[in-house]
Amino acid sequence: MPGHPPVIVYPPSATGGRRVTVHGQIVGLAHGRGDVASFLRRAGFAAGAEEIDLDQPELIEWRGGDLDTWGGP
């Protein structure tokens, strides 16, 4: 789909954490911003300790809340 960001962070699950996909492939369950950044580094979106701006709508679509929404019990 044109203009669709490559990374999607899904709504928080009932038990906590948010599923993260990169180009349609599940890369893990994030429990905070650091997890999302780590997944993006492993997927090649940044090198080493390079900081990743997680508030880029062209890169990440946050569904069911923003980057400060994590849910759980």
Residue pairs with C-beta under 8 A, 6 or more apart in sequence:
4 61
5 57
5 58
5 59
5 60
5 61
6 22
6 23
6 59
7 20
7 21
7 22
7 36
7 40
7 43
7 45
7 59
7 60
7 61
8 20
8 21
8 60
8 61
8 63
9 18
9 19
9 20
9 30
9 36
9 60
9 61
9 62
9 63
9 67
10 18
10 19
10 20
10 21
10 63
10 64
11 18
11 63
11 64
11 65
11 71
12 18
12 64
12 65
12 69
12 70
12 71
12 72
13 19
13 29
13 71
13 72
14 71
14 72
14 73
15 72
15 73
16 31
16 70
16 71
16 72
16 73
17 29
17 30
17 31
17 70
17 72
18 29
18 30
18 31
18 64
18 70
18 71
19 26
19 28
19 29
19 30
20 26
20 27
20 28
20 29
20 30
20 35
20 36
20 39
21 27
22 39
22 40
22 43
27 39
27 42
27 43
28 35
28 39
29 35
30 36
30 39
31 70
31 72
32 70
33 54
33 67
36 54
36 60
36 67
37 46
37 51
37 52
37 54
40 46
40 52
41 47
41 48
41 50
41 52
45 52
45 59
46 52
53 59
54 60
54 67
55 67
62 69
65 71
